[in-house]
Amino acid sequence: MGRVQDKVAIVTGGASGIGRATAELLAREGAAVALTDLQDPAGEDVAAGISEAGGRAVYLHHDVTDEAAWEQVVDEVCGRFGGLHILVNNAGVRGSGVPLEEMSLEVWRDCLAVNLDGVFLGVKHGIRAMKDGGGSIVNISSILGFIGLPLTANYAASKGGVRLLSKAAAVECAQRGLNIRVNSVHPGFIDTAMVASAIQDRGPVLRQTIEQMQPTGSMGEPADIAEGILYLASDAAKFVTGSELVVDGGYLAR
């Protein structure tokens, strides 16, 4: 316990799935957590649950594609809790599920706006808030930041961008002496609402295919990813920056 004691964290996309598990774990480990999302009732419930369990949490409505919203969220968190030490850029949307030649430019851009532009804005304003005291930025990419799968071109492009954005930011922060670490986490197939919606669209055969291709025989849980994020956010990872943490049950090792 106490691996991030007295730290202040922002977790985007914190109302469900990996974001919720991460916000809850960081709070249990001693951080004050601001979880942000567009799902207001769910986000408020998560924050209330953390508070009832003895943690410190607040929910903030937040469109990660809006730079003014980022400025407002960071200012409010720093004002409320006295600073920012951890930023988890987790908010994201899934891929189109359609062939490339049928994908509209609007659908392409919508995915990139949330998954990549939103992370860029988070990194930008996270660095500004952490410049004096240092901190850890954890960007959530995907195994599709390494490999491609059919019908996921916009998603894979966005997650590949997150992977290299993280490396560039890590090197820049280190060489400027900012004491800000930047790393990426690459989940495999995790049993979340996002994956469930893709399975619903494409049928039970998708779950069967995933499980057949998964060395472990099953999908992971949000808590599996949260533990990796906690490590990178904590001082235990003080010499870790520009790294890629893959948490995929061996999927990429096949």
C-alpha positions in Angstrom: 0.0 0.0 0.0 1.0 3.6 -0.4 2.9 3.2 -3.7 1.7 6.7 -4.9 1.0 8.2 -1.4 0.2 11.9 -1.5 0.5 12.1 -5.3 -2.1 13.8 -7.4 -3.4 12.0 -10.6 -5.6 12.7 -13.5 -7.1 9.6 -15.3 -8.9 10.3 -18.5 -11.7 8.0 -19.6 -12.0 7.1 -15.9 -15.7 6.3 -15.8 -15.4 2.7 -17.0 -13.0 -0.1 -18.0 -9.3 0.4 -17.7 -9.7 4.0 -16.6 -12.0 3.1 -13.7 -9.8 0.3 -12.5 -6.8 2.6 -12.7 -8.5 5.4 -10.8 -9.6 3.0 -8.1 -6.2 1.4 -7.7 -4.3 4.8 -7.6 -6.7 6.0 -4.9 -6.2 2.8 -2.9 -2.4 3.4 -3.1 -2.7 6.9 -1.7 -3.2 9.3 -4.6 -5.8 12.0 -4.9 -7.5 11.2 -8.2 -9.3 13.3 -10.7 -11.1 11.0 -13.1 -12.5 12.6 -16.3 -14.9 11.4 -18.9 -18.0 12.3 -20.9 -20.0 9.7 -19.1 -21.1 11.9 -16.2 -23.4 9.6 -14.1 -20.9 6.7 -14.3 -18.0 9.0 -13.6 -19.7 10.5 -10.6 -20.5 7.0 -9.3 -16.8 5.9 -9.6 -15.6 9.0 -7.7 -18.3 8.5 -5.0 -17.3 4.9 -4.6 -13.6 5.9 -4.1 -14.6 8.5 -1.5 -16.8 6.1 0.3 -13.9 3.6 0.5 -11.8 6.3 2.2 -10.0 7.6 -0.9 -9.8 11.1 -2.4 -11.4 11.5 -5.8 -13.3 14.0 -7.9 -15.1 13.5 -11.3 -14.8 16.2 -14.0 -16.6 16.3 -17.3 -13.9 16.5 -20.0 -13.7 16.3 -23.8 -10.1 15.3 -24.4 -10.2 16.8 -27.9 -10.8 20.3 -26.6 -7.7 22.2 -25.6 -9.6 24.7 -23.5 -11.1 21.8 -21.6 -7.6 20.5 -20.8 -6.6 23.8 -19.5 -9.6 24.0 -17.3 -9.2 20.4 -15.9 -5.5 20.8 -15.2 -6.1 24.2 -13.5 -8.9 22.8 -11.4 -7.0 19.8 -10.3 -3.8 21.8 -9.4 -6.0 24.3 -7.5 -7.9 21.6 -5.6 -5.1 19.3 -4.8 -2.0 21.5 -5.0 -0.3 20.1 -8.1 -0.1 17.3 -10.6 2.2 14.3 -10.4 0.6 11.6 -12.5 -1.3 11.8 -15.8 -2.9 8.7 -17.4 -4.0 9.4 -20.9 -6.5 6.6 -21.2 -9.6 8.0 -23.0 -10.2 6.4 -26.3 -12.6 5.1 -28.9 -12.5 1.9 -30.9 -11.9 1.4 -34.6 -14.4 1.7 -37.4 -15.0 -1.9 -38.1 -15.3 -1.2 -41.8 -12.9 -1.8 -44.7 -10.5 1.0 -45.6 -12.2 1.8 -48.9 -15.5 2.3 -47.2 -14.2 4.4 -44.3 -15.1 8.1 -44.5 -12.6 10.8 -43.7 -14.9 11.9 -40.9 -14.7 8.5 -39.2 -11.0 8.4 -39.7 -10.6 11.8 -38.1 -13.0 11.2 -35.2 -10.9 8.2 -34.1 -7.6 10.1 -34.4 -9.0 13.1 -32.6 -9.7 11.2 -29.4 -7.0 8.6 -29.5 -4.1 10.7 -30.7 -4.9 14.4 -30.5 -6.3 13.9 -27.0 -3.1 12.2 -25.9 -1.0 15.0 -27.4 -3.1 17.6 -25.6 -2.7 15.7 -22.4 1.1 15.4 -22.8 1.3 19.1 -23.6 -0.6 20.3 -20.6 0.7 17.6 -18.3 4.3 18.7 -19.0 3.3 22.3 -18.3 1.8 21.4 -15.0 4.8 19.1 -14.0 7.7 21.2 -15.1 8.6 22.4 -11.7 8.0 19.3 -9.6 8.4 16.4 -12.1 6.0 13.6 -12.6 4.9 10.6 -14.7 2.8 10.5 -17.8 1.4 7.2 -18.9 -0.2 7.0 -22.3 -2.5 4.1 -23.1 -1.7 2.6 -26.5 -2.5 -1.0 -27.6 -1.0 -4.1 -29.1 -2.3 -2.5 -32.3 0.4 0.0 -31.8 2.7 -2.8 -32.9 0.6 -4.9 -35.3 -2.3 -4.4 -37.7 -5.6 -6.2 -37.7 -8.3 -6.1 -40.4 -11.0 -3.4 -40.1 -9.0 -1.4 -37.5 -6.9 0.9 -39.6 -7.9 4.2 -37.9 -7.5 2.7 -34.4 -4.1 1.1 -35.3 -2.9 4.3 -36.8 -3.9 6.3 -33.7 -2.3 3.8 -31.3 0.9 3.6 -33.3 1.0 7.4 -33.1 0.6 7.2 -29.3 3.5 4.8 -29.1 6.0 7.1 -30.9 4.6 10.3 -29.4 5.4 8.8 -26.0 9.0 8.1 -27.0 9.6 11.5 -28.4 8.1 13.2 -25.4 10.2 11.0 -23.0 13.5 11.9 -24.8 12.6 15.6 -24.9 11.7 15.7 -21.2 14.8 13.8 -20.2 17.2 15.9 -22.3 15.6 19.1 -21.0 16.1 18.0 -17.4 12.4 18.2 -16.6 12.3 15.1 -14.4 9.1 14.0 -16.2 8.9 10.4 -17.3 6.7 9.4 -20.3 5.8 5.8 -21.0 3.2 3.8 -23.0 1.1 0.8 -22.0 0.0 -1.6 -24.6 -3.0 -3.7 -23.5 -4.0 -6.8 -25.4 -7.6 -8.0 -25.6 -9.2 -6.9 -22.3 -12.7 -7.6 -21.2 -14.1 -4.1 -21.3 -17.2 -2.4 -22.6 -15.2 -1.3 -25.7 -14.3 -4.8 -26.6 -17.8 -6.0 -25.8 -19.3 -3.5 -28.2 -17.0 -4.7 -31.0 -18.1 -8.3 -30.2 -21.7 -7.3 -30.2 -21.3 -5.7 -33.7 -19.4 -8.6 -35.2 -21.0 -11.5 -33.4 -19.9 -14.2 -30.9 -17.4 -15.5 -33.5 -15.1 -12.6 -32.7 -14.8 -13.6 -29.0 -14.1 -17.2 -30.1 -11.4 -16.0 -32.5 -9.8 -13.8 -29.8 -9.8 -16.6 -27.3 -8.4 -19.1 -29.8 -5.5 -16.8 -30.7 -4.8 -15.9 -27.1 -2.1 -18.0 -25.6 -3.7 -17.8 -22.2 -7.1 -18.9 -23.7 -9.0 -15.9 -22.3 -9.0 -12.1 -22.3 -7.4 -10.0 -19.6 -9.2 -7.9 -17.0 -9.0 -4.1 -16.5 -7.1 -4.6 -13.2 -4.3 -6.3 -15.1 -3.6 -3.1 -17.0 -4.1 -0.9 -13.9 -1.3 -2.7 -12.1 1.1 -1.9 -15.0 0.0 1.7 -15.0 0.5 2.0 -11.2 4.1 0.7 -11.6 4.9 3.3 -14.2 3.3 6.0 -12.2 5.2 5.1 -9.0 8.7 5.9 -7.9 9.5 2.2 -8.4 9.8 3.2 -12.1 12.0 6.2 -11.5 14.6 5.0 -14.2 11.9 4.0 -16.7 11.0 6.4 -19.5 10.3 6.0 -23.2 9.4 2.4 -22.6 6.6 0.2 -23.8 4.8 -2.0 -21.3 2.9 -4.7 -23.1 0.2 -6.4 -21.0 -1.4 -8.9 -23.4 -1.2 -12.4 -22.0 1.4 -13.4 -24.5 -0.5 -12.3 -27.7 2.4 -10.6 -29.3 4.8 -13.4 -28.3 3.1 -16.0 -30.6 
